[in-house]
Amino acid sequence: MKVRLLAMLIALALTSVAKPCSTFVLRSGNQIVFGRNYDYSVGYGIVFQNQRNLGKRAFFSAPGTLSWVSRYASLTCVQFGKEQPTDGMNEAGLVVALMMLNATRYPAPDPRPEIGCLAWIQYQLDNCRTVEEVIQTDARVRIGGLNPAPLHFLVCDALGDVAVIEFLDGRVVVHRGDSLPVPALTNSTYEDSVNYLQQHEGFGGALPIPQSPQSLDRFVRLADRLRQYDPQIPAPLVDYAFSTLDSVAQGSFTRWTIVYDVGARAVYFKTREGPTVKSVQFTALDFECTATPKLLDIDYQCSGDVSRSFENYTSAANRELIVKTYRELDWHIADATLNALAAFPDSLRCNRRYVMRRPREKTYR
């Protein structure tokens, strides 16, 4: 009962205020960056290091219905507790990020085991190397629980494959390849976004590029920025990604601005409370499950490479994050309920006998 209540609380917290987030993927030659603005009423967050070869289970599913061993390590950005990320990248170069979509209708219960809408992101980062593998997981698991938050997702991998994954009218809808003319996503269905884009200058229509904060208008601005990028002008792609995110920022409502450099396996970020750009390099962290996992306050007051500034993970730090988030949302949660969510990562165990056979991966640098 406690677990089901937590699932409902996370869903309610996510939907309690508008979340006009914006995401895109930009590629220049062999470099790929994934940009994301996280717009929300609460800014507290932690960057968590997630270990490979860790035995896991779905927190919001019935005991024994869904378990796995994490094939890939990852870095995730989190507000609602470790294992419940809003976005992240794994060591294979897969990036997954959520955005709110009110039109979302998840599948009805069926024989597939269910997983929470945030844990779904961690599941993909733990298990998948490519966009294709993410899409194939729909045959094995489904997002479910008590009123999961209405979300859709932008996904990118190290081979440059990009997909929008939506759940409409109870079925999964994927836009990819030819059905994904613009690798961007805001808070409208992708089909509606592209139809609206085609009414504007440079995309087949006559309307000027709009400047409002509305979802469809932000999508048009992102598409225009991606169209304007000139690889012949020597400007760092990460810098262009940040300026693109600034162009669709929502003032103080934009809490986190994140750029994932997929080929370099690096994460760049700034926040409202920590406005200087920081970076984390995967190569600087020990991701084996025998090592102590690490964490970093997303508002860390520094700039430059902060890979060596991570601190050891504790359930107390995880609980403090959860309490701060719900307190800011003015949700009054029983201590026992908060403790269950905070302590959940401590129940996951290193699987030393698990040998991951790493495929040779094609990456871009």
C-alpha positions in Angstrom: 0.0 0.0 0.0 2.9 2.3 0.9 4.5 1.7 -2.5 1.3 2.4 -4.4 0.8 5.6 -2.5 4.3 6.7 -3.4 3.6 6.0 -7.1 0.5 8.2 -6.9 2.3 11.0 -5.1 5.1 11.2 -7.7 2.6 11.3 -10.5 0.6 14.1 -8.7 3.7 16.1 -8.0 4.8 15.9 -11.6 1.4 17.1 -12.8 0.7 19.6 -10.1 2.2 22.5 -12.1 2.9 23.0 -15.8 6.3 21.7 -17.0 7.0 23.5 -20.3 10.3 21.6 -20.9 12.2 21.7 -24.2 14.6 19.2 -25.7 16.4 18.6 -29.0 19.3 16.8 -30.6 21.9 18.5 -32.8 24.5 16.7 -34.9 27.5 18.2 -36.6 29.8 15.8 -38.4 30.6 13.1 -35.8 29.6 15.1 -32.7 26.1 14.7 -31.2 24.6 16.8 -28.4 21.3 16.4 -26.6 20.0 19.6 -25.1 17.3 19.9 -22.4 15.6 22.6 -20.3 13.9 21.3 -17.2 11.1 23.8 -16.4 9.4 23.3 -13.1 8.3 25.0 -9.9 11.0 23.2 -7.8 14.7 23.3 -8.6 16.3 21.0 -6.0 18.1 18.1 -7.7 21.0 15.7 -7.5 23.2 14.2 -10.2 23.4 10.5 -9.3 26.0 8.0 -10.4 24.4 4.7 -11.2 26.5 1.5 -11.1 26.7 -1.2 -13.7 26.1 -4.9 -12.7 23.6 -3.9 -10.0 20.7 -6.2 -9.3 17.5 -4.2 -9.5 13.7 -4.5 -9.3 10.8 -2.3 -10.1 9.8 -0.3 -7.0 6.2 0.3 -8.1 5.5 -3.3 -9.4 4.3 -6.3 -7.4 7.2 -8.1 -5.8 9.0 -10.5 -8.1 7.3 -9.3 -11.3 10.2 -7.2 -12.8 13.9 -7.5 -12.0 17.1 -7.0 -14.0 20.8 -6.5 -13.7 22.1 -3.1 -14.9 24.1 -3.7 -18.0 25.2 -0.1 -18.3 26.3 2.6 -15.8 24.7 6.0 -16.1 24.5 9.6 -14.8 21.0 10.8 -14.0 19.3 14.1 -12.9 16.8 13.4 -10.1 14.3 15.2 -7.9 12.1 12.4 -6.5 14.7 10.0 -5.3 17.5 7.8 -6.7 16.2 5.4 -9.3 13.4 7.9 -10.3 15.2 10.2 -12.8 13.8 12.9 -15.1 16.7 12.4 -17.6 20.1 10.9 -18.0 22.8 9.3 -20.2 24.4 5.9 -19.9 28.0 4.9 -20.7 26.9 3.5 -24.1 25.7 7.0 -25.1 22.0 6.5 -24.7 20.1 9.6 -23.5 16.5 9.7 -22.3 14.5 12.7 -21.2 10.9 13.3 -20.2 8.5 16.1 -21.0 4.9 16.6 -19.9 2.2 15.7 -22.5 -1.4 16.0 -21.3 -2.6 13.9 -24.2 -0.8 10.8 -22.9 -2.9 7.7 -22.4 -0.9 4.7 -21.3 -1.8 1.1 -22.2 -4.4 -0.6 -20.0 -3.1 -3.4 -17.7 -2.0 -6.5 -19.5 0.4 -9.5 -18.8 3.5 -7.2 -19.1 4.9 -6.2 -15.8 4.4 -2.5 -15.0 7.0 0.1 -14.1 6.7 3.7 -12.8 7.0 6.5 -15.4 10.3 7.8 -13.9 11.7 4.3 -13.2 11.0 3.6 -16.9 13.8 6.0 -17.7 16.3 4.3 -15.4 15.2 0.9 -16.8 16.1 2.1 -20.3 19.5 3.5 -19.2 20.3 0.3 -17.3 19.4 -2.1 -20.1 19.7 -0.4 -23.5 22.5 0.7 -25.8 20.4 2.0 -28.8 17.1 3.7 -29.6 16.1 0.4 -31.3 16.6 -1.5 -28.0 14.5 1.1 -26.1 11.6 0.7 -28.6 11.8 -3.1 -28.3 11.3 -3.0 -24.5 7.7 -2.1 -25.1 7.1 -5.8 -25.7 8.4 -6.6 -22.2 7.3 -3.8 -19.9 4.7 -1.1 -19.7 4.4 2.2 -17.8 1.7 1.7 -15.2 0.8 2.1 -11.5 -1.6 4.5 -9.9 -2.2 7.4 -12.3 1.3 7.7 -13.8 2.2 11.2 -14.9 1.4 12.0 -18.5 4.8 12.1 -20.2 6.5 11.6 -23.6 10.2 11.1 -24.2 13.0 12.1 -26.5 15.7 9.4 -26.9 19.0 9.5 -28.7 22.0 7.1 -29.0 25.6 7.2 -29.9 24.9 6.2 -33.5 22.9 9.3 -34.0 19.5 7.6 -34.0 16.8 9.7 -32.4 13.2 8.9 -31.5 10.1 10.5 -29.9 8.2 8.0 -27.9 4.6 8.8 -27.0 1.7 6.8 -25.5 -1.5 7.9 -27.2 -4.9 6.2 -26.9 -3.4 3.3 -25.0 -0.6 2.4 -27.5 3.0 3.4 -28.1 3.6 5.8 -30.9 7.2 6.2 -32.2 8.5 9.0 -34.5 11.9 8.1 -35.9 13.8 8.5 -39.2 11.6 9.9 -41.9 8.7 10.5 -39.5 11.0 12.7 -37.3 11.9 15.6 -39.6 12.9 17.8 -36.6 14.8 16.1 -33.7 13.1 18.2 -31.0 10.2 17.9 -28.5 8.2 20.2 -26.2 4.8 19.6 -24.6 2.5 18.9 -27.6 2.2 15.7 -29.6 4.9 15.4 -32.2 2.4 15.3 -35.0 0.7 18.5 -33.8 4.1 20.1 -33.5 5.2 19.3 -37.0 1.8 20.4 -38.5 2.1 23.7 -36.7 5.8 24.1 -37.8 4.8 23.9 -41.4 2.7 27.1 -41.2 5.9 29.1 -40.5 8.6 30.8 -42.6 11.4 28.5 -43.6 9.2 25.5 -43.2 6.6 25.9 -45.9 4.4 28.6 -44.4 4.1 32.4 -44.2 3.9 33.0 -40.4 6.9 34.6 -38.7 8.9 32.6 -36.1 6.9 33.0 -32.9 8.3 34.1 -29.6 5.7 33.1 -27.0 6.5 30.5 -24.3 3.7 28.2 -25.5 4.7 24.6 -26.4 4.1 24.8 -30.1 5.9 28.1 -30.4 8.9 26.8 -28.5 9.0 23.8 -30.9 9.1 26.2 -33.9 12.0 28.2 -32.3 13.9 25.0 -31.7 13.4 23.9 -35.3 14.5 27.3 -36.5 17.7 27.2 -34.4 18.5 23.7 -35.6 17.9 24.8 -39.2 20.2 27.9 -38.8 23.1 26.0 -37.4 26.1 26.3 -39.8 28.8 23.7 -39.3 31.2 25.9 -41.4 31.2 28.5 -38.6 33.8 27.5 -36.0 31.6 27.5 -32.9 31.6 24.8 -30.3 28.5 22.6 -30.6 28.0 22.5 -26.8 28.0 26.3 -26.7 25.4 26.5 -29.6 23.3 24.0 -27.7 23.3 26.2 -24.6 22.4 29.3 -26.5 19.5 27.3 -28.2 18.2 26.3 -24.8 18.5 29.9 -23.6 16.3 30.9 -26.6 13.4 28.8 -25.2 14.0 29.3 -21.5 11.2 30.3 -19.3 12.9 32.8 -17.0 13.1 31.6 -13.3 10.8 28.7 -14.2 13.7 27.1 -16.1 15.5 25.3 -13.3 18.1 23.1 -15.1 19.7 23.5 -18.5 21.6 20.4 -19.5 23.7 19.4 -22.6 24.7 15.8 -23.0 27.8 15.5 -25.3 27.0 12.0 -26.5 30.3 11.0 -28.2 32.5 12.5 -25.4 30.4 10.9 -22.7 30.2 14.2 -20.9 27.4 16.1 -19.2 27.3 19.9 -19.1 24.8 21.7 -16.9 23.8 25.0 -15.3 20.9 25.8 -13.0 19.0 28.8 -11.8 20.8 28.6 -8.4 24.1 27.6 -9.9 24.3 29.6 -13.2 27.9 28.8 -14.2 28.4 25.8 -16.5 29.8 22.7 -15.0 30.8 19.4 -16.6 31.1 15.8 -15.6 33.2 13.2 -17.5 32.2 9.6 -17.4 35.9 8.5 -17.5 36.6 10.2 -14.2 34.1 8.0 -12.2 34.2 4.4 -11.1 31.0 2.7 -12.1 31.6 -0.8 -11.0 29.0 -2.1 -8.5 31.7 -2.9 -6.1 32.6 0.8 -5.8 30.7 3.3 -3.6 28.2 5.2 -5.8 28.5 9.0 -5.8 26.3 12.1 -6.0 26.6 15.8 -6.7 24.2 18.6 -5.8 23.0 19.9 -9.2 23.3 23.5 -7.8 26.9 22.9 -6.9 28.5 26.4 -6.7 31.5 26.0 -9.0 32.3 26.0 -12.7 34.3 23.8 -15.1 35.0 20.1 -14.6 33.4 18.9 -11.3 33.9 15.2 -11.9 36.1 15.0 -8.8 33.7 16.9 -6.6 31.2 14.0 -6.2 30.5 12.8 -2.7 29.6 9.3 -1.5 26.0 8.4 -1.8 24.0 8.1 1.4 20.3 7.3 2.0 20.2 10.3 4.2 21.1 12.6 1.3 18.5 10.8 -0.9 15.9 11.4 1.8 16.9 15.0 2.2 16.3 15.6 -1.5 12.9 13.9 -1.5 11.8 15.9 1.6 13.0 19.2 0.1 11.2 18.5 -3.1 7.8 17.6 -1.5 8.1 20.3 1.0 8.5 22.9 -1.7 5.5 21.4 -3.5 3.6 21.8 -0.2 2.9 18.1 0.0 2.7 16.6 3.5 4.0 13.1 3.3 4.2 10.6 6.2 7.8 9.9 7.4 7.3 6.2 6.9 6.4 6.8 3.2 9.4 9.1 2.6 11.7 6.6 4.4 10.5 3.8 2.1 11.4 5.7 -1.1 14.7 7.0 0.4 15.9 3.6 1.5 14.9 1.8 -1.7 18.3 2.1 -3.4 19.9 0.4 -0.3 18.0 -2.8 -1.1 19.7 -3.2 -4.5 22.7 -5.5 -4.5 25.9 -5.8 -6.5 25.8 -8.9 -8.7 29.4 -9.9 -8.8 28.7 -13.1 -10.8 27.1 -11.2 -13.6 29.5 -10.8 -16.5 28.4 -8.3 -19.1 29.5 -9.0 -22.6 30.1 -5.6 -24.0 29.4 -5.4 -27.8 31.8 -3.4 -29.8 30.2 0.0 -30.0 30.5 2.6 -32.7 30.8 6.0 -31.1 31.4 9.5 -32.5 34.0 11.8 -31.0 
